[in-house]
Amino acid sequence: MELEQQCRKIVGHFKHSTANTAALQVEQGALGQKEEPLIQDVPTRWNSTLEMVKRLIRNQAAIKATLDQQQHKLVMLTPPEWDKIQRLGTLLEPCRYLTEILSGEAYVSCSVVLPALCHLRRVMEVSDEDPAYVVRFKAKFKEDLASRQEHTNNAWLKIVTALDPRFKDLKSLPKTDREAVWTTLGGMLRSPTRRSAHTEDGPPKKKMNILLQMGSDSESEEEVQPDRAIHRYRAEPTTSMEDCHLQWWSSHAGAHDKLAPLAHKYLATPASTVPCERLFSVARHIVQKKRSALLSENVNKLVCLSNWLKDEERRGPYVIV
């Protein structure tokens, strides 16, 4: 967008000159604002465009006062253009908190993906009050969102959403797709590989007895059990967003003993690779040129210590004994 390019040029004017940055800080102090630098957006960094826009809007008066005292070739934003980036910030705000939720590592995030995508599609619905440029933005956003969802493992996401007691009503899916999810989940409970996996290496005679049992009259009863397990789980009330679904499964594992192993498997999947990338970033700061001889076990210990210290900082002051 041309408007984004204008914003980048304004930010670059201050980011590439310490004198311009100092002049901006003087104007911020004169206006009683917090002295803060402008932010340049980066294509590979989530929410950086939103942060750039928000910082520009917050410092609009200081930027204008600084540029009025300088000779430059910048094209300053007009009042209608400031209104446009204000609307852009409002449109991008849901993306910010959803990406932060999906990139978390202290809680289960995979089951939030489909509800998050459903929320974004609802937010990007066109209204009668939207001007033409907002309509174009929303259409382009929804088109990009649909193309990205095509390359995700939707089958996995549907199962993990159903196994989360907060979202098991599957309201984030079309009504025509909901029963198919429960049918798939029931088929996973009936899978013979799950029942006979522990007998894979048994003696031939024992395997023959298992085959004979599989063809006995008790087979019909075994096939009914998954349907009962699914029905019993679906009859449970949906939990609130504040409740911890891991604690829910811990306290209800006995009542849903067939589904509990699947819940442990699927809910353990992170929604994104952000936690892994954070780990690599920490390791990169630890293993430097002057510390390249560190043993791998010491690197692991330092990474763990770094993670623990950050957790303590979030909780409050800590005491080293």
C-alpha positions as CSV (number, residue, x, y, z in Angstrom):
1,M,0.0,0.0,0.0
2,E,1.2,3.5,-0.8
3,L,0.1,4.7,2.6
4,E,2.3,2.1,4.3
5,Q,5.3,3.3,2.2
6,Q,4.7,6.9,3.3
7,C,4.7,5.7,7.0
8,R,8.0,3.7,6.4
9,K,9.7,6.8,4.9
10,I,8.6,8.9,7.9
11,V,10.0,6.3,10.3
12,G,13.2,5.9,8.3
13,H,13.8,9.7,8.5
14,F,14.1,9.4,12.2
15,K,15.6,5.9,12.5
16,H,18.5,6.6,10.2
17,S,19.6,9.8,12.0
18,T,20.5,10.2,15.6
19,A,20.0,14.0,15.3
20,N,16.5,13.6,14.0
21,T,15.7,11.1,16.8
22,A,17.1,13.5,19.4
23,A,14.9,16.3,18.0
24,L,11.9,14.1,18.1
25,Q,12.6,13.3,21.8
26,V,12.8,17.0,22.6
27,E,9.4,17.6,21.0
28,Q,8.0,14.6,22.9
29,G,9.2,16.0,26.2
30,A,7.8,19.5,25.3
31,L,4.4,18.0,24.7
32,G,4.5,16.0,27.9
33,Q,4.7,12.6,26.1
34,K,6.8,9.6,26.8
35,E,10.1,9.7,24.9
36,E,10.0,6.7,22.7
37,P,11.5,5.9,19.3
38,L,9.5,5.1,16.2
39,I,9.2,1.5,15.0
40,Q,10.0,0.3,11.5
41,D,8.0,-2.7,10.4
42,V,9.7,-5.9,9.3
43,P,8.0,-8.3,6.8
44,T,9.1,-11.4,8.9
45,R,8.0,-10.0,12.2
46,W,4.4,-10.4,13.3
47,N,2.5,-7.3,14.3
48,S,5.4,-5.0,13.4
49,T,3.2,-3.0,10.9
50,L,0.6,-2.5,13.6
51,E,3.2,-1.3,16.1
52,M,4.6,1.1,13.5
53,V,1.2,2.6,12.9
54,K,0.3,2.8,16.6
55,R,3.6,4.5,17.4
56,L,3.1,7.0,14.6
57,I,-0.5,7.9,15.7
58,R,0.6,8.3,19.3
59,N,3.4,10.7,18.3
60,Q,1.6,12.5,15.5
61,A,1.9,15.9,17.1
62,A,5.6,15.5,18.0
63,I,6.4,14.3,14.5
64,K,4.7,17.2,12.8
65,A,6.4,19.7,15.2
66,T,9.8,18.2,14.5
67,L,9.4,18.1,10.7
68,D,8.1,21.7,10.7
69,Q,11.6,22.8,12.0
70,Q,13.6,20.8,9.4
71,Q,14.3,20.8,5.7
72,H,13.2,17.5,4.2
73,K,11.7,16.0,1.1
74,L,9.1,13.9,3.0
75,V,5.5,14.0,2.0
76,M,3.6,14.5,5.3
77,L,0.4,12.6,5.8
78,T,-2.8,14.5,5.3
79,P,-5.7,14.4,7.9
80,P,-7.7,11.9,5.8
81,E,-4.5,9.7,5.6
82,W,-4.1,9.9,9.3
83,D,-7.7,8.7,9.6
84,K,-6.9,5.8,7.3
85,I,-3.9,4.6,9.3
86,Q,-6.1,4.9,12.4
87,R,-8.6,2.6,10.8
88,L,-5.8,0.3,9.8
89,G,-4.6,0.0,13.4
90,T,-8.1,-0.8,14.5
91,L,-8.4,-3.5,11.8
92,L,-5.1,-5.1,12.7
93,E,-5.6,-5.1,16.5
94,P,-7.4,-8.5,16.5
95,C,-4.5,-10.0,14.6
96,R,-2.1,-8.8,17.3
97,Y,-3.8,-10.4,20.3
98,L,-4.6,-13.6,18.3
99,T,-1.0,-14.1,17.2
100,E,0.2,-13.5,20.7
101,I,-2.2,-16.2,21.9
102,L,-1.2,-18.6,19.2
103,S,2.5,-18.1,19.9
104,G,2.3,-18.8,23.6
105,E,4.1,-21.7,25.2
106,A,2.8,-21.8,28.8
107,Y,-0.6,-23.2,27.7
108,V,-2.2,-25.3,25.0
109,S,-2.5,-23.2,21.9
110,C,-3.3,-25.7,19.1
111,S,-7.0,-25.9,19.9
112,V,-7.3,-22.2,19.6
113,V,-6.4,-22.0,15.9
114,L,-9.8,-22.7,14.4
115,P,-11.7,-20.5,16.8
116,A,-9.2,-17.8,16.2
117,L,-9.6,-18.0,12.4
118,C,-13.3,-18.0,12.8
119,H,-13.0,-14.8,14.9
120,L,-10.9,-13.1,12.3
121,R,-13.3,-13.9,9.5
122,R,-16.1,-12.5,11.6
123,V,-14.1,-9.3,12.3
124,M,-13.4,-8.9,8.6
125,E,-17.0,-9.0,7.5
126,V,-17.9,-5.9,5.5
127,S,-20.4,-3.5,7.0
128,D,-22.4,-0.7,5.4
129,E,-20.3,2.0,7.2
130,D,-17.0,0.8,5.7
131,P,-15.4,3.1,3.1
132,A,-14.2,1.6,-0.1
133,Y,-10.5,1.2,1.0
134,V,-11.6,-0.7,4.1
135,V,-13.8,-3.0,1.9
136,R,-10.8,-3.7,-0.3
137,F,-8.5,-4.3,2.7
138,K,-11.0,-6.8,4.3
139,A,-11.5,-8.6,1.0
140,K,-7.8,-9.0,0.5
141,F,-7.3,-10.0,4.1
142,K,-9.9,-12.8,3.9
143,E,-8.5,-14.0,0.6
144,D,-5.0,-14.3,2.1
145,L,-6.4,-16.0,5.3
146,A,-8.2,-18.6,3.2
147,S,-5.1,-19.4,1.1
148,R,-3.1,-19.9,4.3
149,Q,-5.7,-22.1,5.9
150,E,-5.6,-24.4,2.8
151,H,-2.0,-25.3,3.6
152,T,-2.7,-26.2,7.3
153,N,-3.5,-29.6,8.7
154,N,-7.2,-29.0,9.0
155,A,-8.0,-32.6,10.0
156,W,-5.7,-32.4,12.9
157,L,-7.0,-29.0,14.0
158,K,-10.6,-30.2,13.9
159,I,-9.8,-33.2,16.2
160,V,-7.8,-31.1,18.7
161,T,-10.6,-28.5,18.8
162,A,-13.1,-31.2,19.6
163,L,-10.9,-32.5,22.4
164,D,-10.8,-29.1,24.0
165,P,-13.8,-28.9,26.4
166,R,-14.0,-25.2,25.8
167,F,-14.5,-25.5,22.1
168,K,-16.1,-29.0,21.8
169,D,-19.3,-27.5,20.6
170,L,-17.4,-26.9,17.3
171,K,-19.1,-23.5,16.7
172,S,-16.0,-22.5,14.8
173,L,-16.8,-25.0,12.1
174,P,-19.8,-25.0,9.6
175,K,-22.7,-27.1,10.9
176,T,-22.3,-29.5,8.0
177,D,-18.8,-30.4,9.1
178,R,-19.3,-31.0,12.8
179,E,-20.7,-34.5,12.8
180,A,-17.9,-35.7,10.5
181,V,-15.4,-34.6,13.2
182,W,-17.0,-36.9,15.8
183,T,-17.3,-39.7,13.2
184,T,-13.5,-39.4,12.6
185,L,-12.8,-39.3,16.3
186,G,-15.0,-42.4,16.9
187,G,-13.1,-44.2,14.1
188,M,-9.8,-43.4,15.8
189,L,-11.1,-45.1,19.0
190,R,-12.1,-48.2,16.9
191,S,-8.7,-48.4,15.2
192,P,-7.4,-51.9,15.7
193,T,-3.8,-50.6,15.8
194,R,-4.6,-48.9,19.1
195,R,-6.0,-52.1,20.7
196,S,-3.3,-54.5,19.5
197,A,-0.2,-52.3,19.4
198,H,1.1,-53.8,22.6
199,T,0.8,-57.4,21.2
200,E,2.8,-56.6,18.1
201,D,5.9,-58.7,19.2
202,G,4.0,-61.5,20.9
203,P,4.4,-65.2,20.1
204,P,2.4,-66.6,17.1
205,K,0.0,-68.6,19.2
206,K,-1.0,-65.5,21.2
207,K,-1.5,-63.5,17.9
208,M,-3.7,-66.3,16.6
209,N,-5.9,-66.1,19.8
210,I,-6.2,-62.4,19.3
211,L,-7.4,-62.9,15.7
212,L,-9.9,-65.5,16.8
213,Q,-11.2,-63.1,19.5
214,M,-11.6,-60.3,17.0
215,G,-14.0,-62.5,15.0
216,S,-16.1,-63.5,18.0
217,D,-19.6,-62.3,19.0
218,S,-18.1,-59.7,21.4
219,E,-17.0,-57.6,18.4
220,S,-20.3,-55.8,18.2
221,E,-20.1,-54.8,21.9
222,E,-16.5,-53.4,21.4
223,E,-17.7,-51.3,18.4
224,V,-20.5,-49.8,20.5
225,Q,-18.0,-48.6,23.2
226,P,-16.4,-45.8,21.1
227,D,-19.9,-44.4,20.3
228,R,-20.7,-44.4,24.0
229,A,-17.4,-42.7,24.9
230,I,-18.0,-40.0,22.3
231,H,-21.6,-39.5,23.4
232,R,-20.6,-39.3,27.1
233,Y,-17.9,-36.7,26.3
234,R,-20.3,-34.6,24.1
235,A,-22.9,-34.6,27.0
236,E,-20.4,-32.9,29.3
237,P,-21.0,-29.1,29.7
238,T,-18.7,-26.8,27.8
239,T,-16.2,-25.2,30.1
240,S,-15.6,-21.4,30.3
241,M,-12.6,-19.8,28.7
242,E,-11.1,-19.1,32.1
243,D,-11.0,-22.8,33.0
244,C,-7.9,-24.9,32.4
245,H,-8.7,-27.7,30.0
246,L,-5.6,-29.6,31.0
247,Q,-6.9,-29.7,34.6
248,W,-10.3,-30.7,33.2
249,W,-8.8,-33.7,31.5
250,S,-6.8,-34.6,34.6
251,S,-9.9,-34.7,36.7
252,H,-12.1,-36.4,34.1
253,A,-9.6,-38.9,32.7
254,G,-11.3,-41.7,34.6
255,A,-14.7,-40.9,33.2
256,H,-13.3,-40.7,29.7
257,D,-10.5,-43.2,29.8
258,K,-10.7,-43.9,26.0
259,L,-10.5,-40.3,24.9
260,A,-7.9,-39.2,27.5
261,P,-4.9,-40.7,25.7
262,L,-6.0,-38.9,22.5
263,A,-6.4,-35.6,24.3
264,H,-2.9,-35.9,25.8
265,K,-1.5,-36.5,22.3
266,Y,-3.3,-33.8,20.4
267,L,-3.4,-31.1,23.0
268,A,0.3,-31.3,23.4
269,T,0.9,-29.9,19.9
270,P,1.9,-26.2,19.8
271,A,0.0,-24.0,17.3
272,S,3.2,-22.5,15.8
273,T,7.0,-22.8,15.8
274,V,7.4,-19.6,17.8
275,P,8.4,-21.4,21.1
276,C,11.1,-23.3,19.2
277,E,12.3,-20.1,17.5
278,R,12.5,-18.4,20.9
279,L,14.7,-21.2,22.1
280,F,17.0,-20.9,19.2
281,S,17.2,-17.1,19.8
282,V,18.2,-17.7,23.4
283,A,20.9,-20.2,22.4
284,R,22.3,-17.8,19.8
285,H,22.9,-15.2,22.5
286,I,24.6,-17.8,24.7
287,V,26.8,-19.5,22.1
288,Q,28.9,-16.6,20.8
289,K,32.3,-16.4,19.2
290,K,34.0,-16.1,22.5
291,R,32.0,-18.9,24.0
292,S,32.1,-21.4,21.1
293,A,33.9,-24.0,23.2
294,L,30.9,-24.5,25.5
295,L,29.9,-28.2,25.9
296,S,26.4,-29.0,24.7
297,E,25.3,-30.1,28.1
298,N,26.4,-26.7,29.5
299,V,24.5,-24.9,26.7
300,N,21.4,-26.8,27.7
301,K,21.8,-25.8,31.4
302,L,22.3,-22.2,30.5
303,V,19.2,-22.2,28.3
304,C,17.2,-23.7,31.1
305,L,18.5,-21.2,33.6
306,S,17.6,-18.4,31.2
307,N,14.0,-19.7,30.9
308,W,13.6,-20.1,34.7
309,L,14.9,-16.6,35.4
310,K,12.4,-15.1,32.9
311,D,9.6,-17.1,34.6
312,E,10.7,-15.7,38.0
313,E,10.8,-12.2,36.6
314,R,7.2,-12.5,35.4
315,R,6.0,-13.8,38.8
316,G,8.0,-11.3,40.8
317,P,11.3,-10.9,42.8
318,Y,13.1,-14.2,43.5
319,V,15.6,-15.2,46.1
320,I,18.7,-17.3,45.3
321,V,19.6,-19.5,48.2
